[in-house]
Amino acid sequence: MKPLNFALPIVVLLISASCIRYQYMGLSSSVPKNESKVFYHENDTLRISYSFNGENCPIRINIYNKLADPLYIDWTKSSITIFKDQMSLWDADSEYDHLSKVLSQSSTEVQPLLLITKFVDLMPEDTYSHITVMTNNGGVKMKKYAFDTINTPLHFTTKIHYTTNSNGILENYTEDQFWISSLIPTYSILPFDQPDNFYLKKSTGFSTFIGIVAIAGLIMLDANLPDEGE
């Protein structure tokens, strides 16, 4: 009985602890970034800014009207194409109107959807390098995977339709491409909170499993988490 009594506090900790796995991802684009890491598309009419920081790649689109007259954004015709699947940037349940009026020297911003919610399955042929990232526990060595437009796990294109006519005639559109260019798998919370990156997370269920095994009498006091990046 003494070994079981000794192990019970550890079992309780293992059951109550949450083991969270993360994937931190960086994006690249056909458009440039400013000093704040915000992607932007700019012409004589407007400036479109894109940011994605947060969980599950929440795309935020800010459109600034550079003209002296109002500008109209047609969200029913605007879209995001992920690989070959096209989705409209507007639906009947949206909080914003299907045709946004942007006054002169003003802007409008929408956050239409989360672009990725499932973990990326890394392949043996995916290339990576070793990096050291500062966390709350000090410097931790991790794997950083690199992708191009061919082998990227996520590639999408935005198309924004706009016009100076409220009836939608004589319209124009912009078309910008984005893709995941880097990925860091980890069990640590990383200090990455910039518009050109985002993260996914999920519970591994590891702690609960160890707790059940210990209560059954197979106490493993030296159980270890997988290494960072595995």
N, C-alpha and C positions, 0 to 999 in steps of 0.2 A: 504493500500500500504506500510506502514512503516514496518510491519513485513516481507513482501516479500523482500524489499530493504535490511533489516538487514540480511536476510538469504542468499542473493545471493552470497556473498564472500565464505560462507561455502559450498554452492552448487558447486561453481566452483572448490574449493579444492577437494571435494568428487569426482567430475567427473574426474579431472586430476590425482588424486592419483591412484597408482596401488596397489592393494592388492594381494600379492603373497603368496601362500601356499607352504610349503616345506615338504618333507619327507627325513630325514637324516638316512642312513642305514649303519650298520656295518656288515662286512663279517667275517666268520670263515672258516677254511679249514682243510683238512687232512694233510697239510704240515705246517711246522713252519713259523714264522715271525722273521725277524731280528730286530735290535734295531730301525730301521727306519720304522717299520710296513710293510715292503715289504715281501710278501709271497715268499718262494723259495723252489725249489726241486733240490737237489744236489746229484750227484753220482761221480764216478771216471772219467766220460766222460764229463759231462757238468753241468752247473748250470742254471736253469730256474727261472727267477724272474717275479712275477706277481704284478701289481699295478692297482687300480681301481678308484682312486680319480678323482672327477669331476662330471659333470652332466650326468645322464643316465647310469652310470656304464660303462665307457669306458675302456675295458680291454686292458692293455699294457703288452706285453710278450717280455722279454729280455732273450736271450740265449747266454751264454758264453761258449766257447770251451776250455776245460782244457787240451786237447790232444796236442801232438806235430805235428799232421797231421790235415788237414782240416776236418771239420765236415759238413754234409749236412742235412738240415732240409727240409723234404718233406711236404709242406703245403697242397697239394692236399689230402693227407691221414690224416693230422692232423685235429682235429675237436673239437667243443664244443657241449656237449649234455645238453640241458636244460630240466630237468625232462626226458621225453622220446623222445624229438625232437632233432635230430642231425643236426648240421650245419658245413659245411666245413670252415676251416680258410683261405681258398683262393678261389677267383673267377676270372674270366677273366678280371674284371675291377680293380683288385688290383694293387697298385703301386709297390709292390714287386714281385719278380719272384717266381714261384711255387716251385722251388728248391733253397733254399738259401745256399750259400757256406760261411761257417764261418771259417776264418783262425785260426791258432793256437794262443791261448791266446788273442783272439778277441771275439767280440760279435755282434749280430744283434738284432734289436728291431722292432716289428710291433705293430700296434694298429688296429686289424681287424674289430671290430664292437662295437656297443653300446648294452649292454645286456638287459636293461630294460628301457622302456620309459613311461609306464603307472603307475599311482598311485596304491599303494597296498590298497585293500579294507580290512580294519581291522574288525575282527569279535568280537562279545561280549565276546566270550570265550577266546580270546587272553589275555595273562597275561601281566601285566605291573607294573612298580614301578614309584614312583615320584622322580624326580631328579631336581636339580637346576643348570642351565647352565648360564655362564656369557656371556652376549651379549653387544651390544653397548648401550643398555638401562639398563645395570646392570644385576643382577641376576634374572632369570626368571624360575619359576617352570613349569616343563613339564612332560609329560608322556613318559616313555621309555619302549617299548614293547620288549619282549624276545622270541626267537624262537629256536627250535632245528631242527634236520635234518628231523623230521617227519612233523611238522607243518609249516616249513619255507615257505614264499611266493616265494622264488627263490632258486632252487638247480641246480647246473650245474657241469659238469665234463669236464676237458680239457684232450685231448690226443694229445701228440706231438710226431711225428715220426721222427727219425733221423738215420743216418748211416755214416760210414766213406768211403763208396763207392759211387762215383758220379752216378753210374747206379742204385742206390737204393736197391741193394741186401744186404742181411745180416743186415737188419735194426732192430732197437729196438724202443721202445716207452715208454713214461712216461704217467701216468694217475693220475690226481689230482682232488680232489673234493672241492667245495666251496658252501657256503650257506649263506643267510641273517640270522644273529643271533640277530640283534637288529634294532629297528626302532623308530625314534623320529619325530612325526608330530608337525609342528610349523609354525608360521607366521614370525619368526625371522631368520635372517641370522646367522648361527652358525659358530664358529671358528673351524670347523672340516675339515681339508684338509690333510688327511693322506692316504697312499696307501691302507689301509684296510677298507675305507669307501667311500661313494659316496652320491649324493643327487638327488632328483627329484624336479621339481617345476612346478606350473601352476597358472594362474590367476584365482581368484575366481569370478570376475565380480561383487563383492559386491559394490564397490564404484560407478560404473556406474549405478547400479540399484537404489541406494539411491539418486543419482543425478536426475534421471528421475522422481522418485516419488516426490522429492522436487519441481521441475519445474512444476509439475502438480498441486501444491498447497497443497499437503499433506506433509508439512515440518516436519521432525522428527529430531530435533537438538540433541536428546540424543541417536541416533542409535549407537550400540556398535558392535564391532567385536566379533566373538566367542572367548571363552577362548583358551589359548594356549593348543594344544593337542586335541582339539575337532574336 
